[in-house]
Amino acid sequence: MAALGAGNVSLSGGGPVGSGPLRYARVDYHPEVPVIKFALPAAMLTLAVGSVLAEPVTYQIDPSHTHPSCEADHFGGLSIWRGRFDRSSGTIVLDKEKGTGTVEVTVDAASIDFGMSKLDEHTTSPEMLDVQTYPTATYKGTLANFKNGAPTQVNGEFTLHGVTHPLTLTINQFLCKVNPMSKKEVCGADASGTLNRADYGLSYGDKYGFKMDVKLLIQVEAIRGG
C-alpha cells in the first residue's frame, strides 16, 4: 500500500494494474444552481403570502352586540333622556397593513327605545323621526388617524330624516381579537359624537327650551366574514 499512487500497483491474486500516478476525473460543481432553484420559489411564495395578508378584510356588524345610543335634553336642562336603537346592520372594511378602512351602518329608526313606550311612539311619529317616510338612518365613513394599528376617528356622512350632513365620530377604544367563545375574529369599538338635531329637520321642542344637541354613544362589534 505504500507504493499506491506510483509505479505498478499489485493486487492480491492478480497482476499489476496500470502504471503511473492515479488520476481522478474532474467533476464540475455549481452550488449556485440548487440555491437559485430553491430561492426563486421561496421568494414567489413570500410575495404571494404577503399579498394575501395585505388585502382588506370585511367584517359584518353583529346586531346583537351593536347598539347606537343617544342622549337628548328634556326641557332645557331638566333632565337627560337616553335611548338606544335595537336594530342595526352593516359592514366594516379594515386594512391593517395600510392603516385604512371604511364603515357603513344602517339603523332601523323604528327600533328606538327610551324605556318609555309613550316617548318611543312620539319619537317615531311624523312630528319627529317620521319612520313611515324615513325608515332608516345611515352612516358611511372612512376610518382615520390610525395609532398603533387602530383607528381613532371616523370621517363620514350621516343621513337622518332624509337629510345628510358630515359627521365625525371619535373612536374611544378599538380592538380586534378572536372571541374565545365563538372562535371567530371580532373587531369592536366604542365611538362617540355630537349632532344638532335641528340640522336634520328635527326641531320639535325648541319652543319649550329643549336643547338641540344630541350626543351619540355607539357600541359596535363586527365578525370577520368567511
C-alpha positions as CSV (number, residue, x, y, z in Angstrom):
1,M,0.0,0.0,0.0
2,A,3.0,2.3,0.5
3,A,3.5,2.2,-3.3
4,L,0.0,3.3,-4.0
5,G,0.0,6.2,-6.5
6,A,3.4,5.4,-8.0
7,G,4.7,2.6,-10.3
8,N,2.8,-0.6,-10.7
9,V,0.1,-1.5,-8.2
10,S,-0.1,-5.1,-7.3
11,L,-3.3,-6.6,-6.2
12,S,-3.6,-9.9,-4.3
13,G,-4.2,-12.7,-6.8
14,G,-3.6,-10.7,-9.9
15,G,-1.0,-8.8,-11.9
16,P,-0.1,-5.2,-12.0
17,V,-2.8,-2.7,-12.9
18,G,-1.6,0.1,-15.0
19,S,1.4,2.3,-14.2
20,G,1.9,5.9,-13.1
21,P,0.0,8.0,-10.6
22,L,-3.7,7.6,-10.1
23,R,-5.9,10.3,-11.7
24,Y,-9.4,11.4,-10.7
25,A,-11.9,12.6,-13.2
26,R,-12.8,16.3,-12.8
27,V,-16.4,16.9,-11.8
28,D,-17.9,20.4,-12.3
29,Y,-19.9,21.6,-9.3
30,H,-22.2,24.6,-9.4
31,P,-23.6,25.3,-5.9
32,E,-25.5,28.3,-7.1
33,V,-27.8,26.2,-9.3
34,P,-29.8,24.5,-6.5
35,V,-29.7,27.7,-4.5
36,I,-31.4,29.6,-7.3
37,K,-33.9,26.7,-7.8
38,F,-34.9,26.9,-4.1
39,A,-34.6,30.7,-3.7
40,L,-36.9,31.6,-6.6
41,P,-39.9,29.6,-5.4
42,A,-39.4,30.8,-1.8
43,A,-39.4,34.4,-3.0
44,M,-42.5,33.9,-5.0
45,L,-44.2,32.2,-2.1
46,T,-43.3,35.1,0.2
47,L,-44.7,37.6,-2.3
48,A,-47.9,35.6,-2.6
49,V,-48.4,35.3,1.1
50,G,-47.6,39.0,1.6
51,S,-50.2,40.0,-1.0
52,V,-52.9,37.9,0.8
53,L,-52.0,39.3,4.2
54,A,-52.2,42.9,2.8
55,E,-55.7,42.5,1.4
56,P,-58.5,44.4,3.3
57,V,-60.8,42.3,5.5
58,T,-64.5,42.7,5.7
59,Y,-66.4,42.4,9.0
60,Q,-70.1,42.0,9.3
61,I,-71.7,44.0,12.1
62,D,-73.2,41.8,14.8
63,P,-76.7,43.3,15.6
64,S,-76.8,41.5,18.9
65,H,-73.7,43.4,20.1
66,T,-74.2,46.7,18.3
67,H,-76.5,49.4,19.8
68,P,-76.2,53.0,18.7
69,S,-77.4,55.1,21.7
70,C,-78.3,58.8,22.1
71,E,-78.6,61.4,24.9
72,A,-81.2,64.2,24.4
73,D,-82.1,67.1,26.6
74,H,-85.5,67.4,28.3
75,F,-86.9,70.9,28.8
76,G,-83.6,72.8,28.7
77,G,-81.7,71.0,31.4
78,L,-84.5,69.5,33.4
79,S,-83.1,66.0,32.7
80,I,-81.3,64.0,30.0
81,W,-83.1,61.2,28.3
82,R,-81.2,58.2,27.0
83,G,-82.3,55.8,24.3
84,R,-80.9,53.2,22.0
85,F,-81.6,51.7,18.6
86,D,-82.1,48.0,18.9
87,R,-81.7,47.0,15.2
88,S,-78.8,47.8,13.0
89,S,-76.7,46.2,10.3
90,G,-73.7,47.0,8.1
91,T,-70.0,46.3,7.3
92,I,-66.6,47.4,8.4
93,V,-63.7,47.0,5.9
94,L,-60.2,47.1,7.5
95,D,-56.8,47.1,6.0
96,K,-54.4,46.9,9.0
97,E,-51.3,46.9,6.8
98,K,-52.2,50.2,5.1
99,G,-54.0,51.8,8.0
100,T,-57.2,52.4,6.1
101,G,-60.8,51.3,6.3
102,T,-64.5,52.1,5.8
103,V,-67.7,51.9,7.8
104,E,-71.3,51.5,6.5
105,V,-74.1,51.2,9.0
106,T,-77.9,51.2,8.6
107,V,-80.1,51.7,11.6
108,D,-83.8,50.9,11.9
109,A,-85.2,54.2,13.0
110,A,-88.4,52.5,14.4
111,S,-86.3,50.4,16.9
112,I,-85.6,53.4,19.2
113,D,-86.2,52.5,22.8
114,F,-86.2,55.1,25.6
115,G,-87.7,52.7,28.1
116,M,-90.9,54.6,27.9
117,S,-93.4,53.5,25.3
118,K,-95.2,56.8,25.0
119,L,-92.0,58.6,24.3
120,D,-91.0,55.9,21.8
121,E,-94.3,56.4,20.0
122,H,-93.9,60.2,19.9
123,T,-90.2,60.0,18.7
124,T,-91.1,57.7,15.8
125,S,-94.2,59.7,14.8
126,P,-94.5,62.2,11.9
127,E,-93.8,65.0,14.4
128,M,-90.2,63.7,14.8
129,L,-88.4,60.9,13.1
130,D,-91.4,60.0,10.9
131,V,-90.3,56.4,10.4
132,Q,-93.1,55.6,7.9
133,T,-91.5,58.1,5.5
134,Y,-87.8,57.6,6.6
135,P,-87.5,54.1,8.0
136,T,-83.7,54.1,8.3
137,A,-80.8,56.2,9.3
138,T,-77.4,55.6,7.6
139,Y,-73.8,56.4,8.3
140,K,-71.0,56.0,5.8
141,G,-67.4,56.9,6.8
142,T,-63.7,56.4,6.5
143,L,-61.5,55.1,9.3
144,A,-58.7,57.6,10.1
145,N,-55.9,58.7,12.3
146,F,-54.5,55.2,13.0
147,K,-52.3,54.8,16.0
148,N,-50.6,51.5,16.8
149,G,-52.6,49.8,14.1
150,A,-56.0,51.0,15.4
151,P,-58.2,53.9,14.1
152,T,-59.1,56.7,16.4
153,Q,-61.6,58.6,14.2
154,V,-64.3,58.1,11.6
155,N,-64.9,60.8,9.0
156,G,-68.3,60.3,7.3
157,E,-71.8,61.4,6.4
158,F,-74.9,60.8,8.5
159,T,-78.4,60.6,6.9
160,L,-81.3,61.1,9.2
161,H,-84.9,62.1,8.5
162,G,-84.0,62.3,4.8
163,V,-81.2,64.9,5.5
164,T,-77.4,64.2,5.1
165,H,-74.7,66.1,6.9
166,P,-71.0,65.4,7.6
167,L,-70.4,63.7,11.0
168,T,-67.1,62.9,12.6
169,L,-67.0,60.2,15.3
170,T,-64.3,59.8,17.9
171,I,-63.2,56.2,18.5
172,N,-62.5,55.9,22.2
173,Q,-61.3,52.3,22.0
174,F,-60.8,49.8,19.3
175,L,-59.7,46.1,19.4
176,C,-59.7,43.1,17.1
177,K,-59.3,39.6,18.6
178,V,-60.5,36.0,18.5
179,N,-63.7,35.6,20.5
180,P,-62.8,32.9,23.0
181,M,-66.4,31.5,22.8
182,S,-67.2,31.7,19.1
183,K,-63.6,31.2,18.0
184,K,-64.1,33.8,15.3
185,E,-62.2,37.0,14.8
186,V,-64.2,40.1,16.0
187,C,-63.4,43.8,15.9
188,G,-65.1,46.0,18.4
189,A,-65.2,49.7,19.2
190,D,-66.7,52.4,21.3
191,A,-67.4,55.6,19.5
192,S,-69.0,58.9,20.2
193,G,-70.0,62.2,18.5
194,T,-72.4,65.1,18.7
195,L,-75.0,66.5,16.2
196,N,-77.6,69.2,16.2
197,R,-81.0,67.6,15.5
198,A,-82.5,70.8,14.1
199,D,-80.0,70.4,11.2
200,Y,-81.9,67.3,10.3
201,G,-85.3,68.9,10.5
202,L,-86.0,67.6,14.0
203,S,-86.6,70.8,15.9
204,Y,-89.5,69.7,17.9
205,G,-89.4,71.1,21.5
206,D,-87.3,74.2,20.6
207,K,-90.2,76.4,21.6
208,Y,-90.2,74.8,25.0
209,G,-86.5,75.4,25.5
210,F,-85.2,71.9,24.5
211,K,-81.6,71.9,23.6
212,M,-81.0,70.7,20.1
213,D,-77.6,69.0,20.7
214,V,-77.7,65.2,20.8
215,K,-74.8,63.1,22.0
216,L,-74.2,59.8,20.2
217,L,-72.7,56.8,22.1
218,I,-72.1,53.8,19.9
219,Q,-71.0,50.3,20.9
220,V,-70.2,48.1,17.9
221,E,-68.9,44.6,17.3
222,A,-68.3,43.1,13.9
223,I,-67.4,39.5,12.9
224,R,-64.9,38.7,10.2
225,G,-66.6,37.4,7.1
226,G,-65.8,34.0,5.6
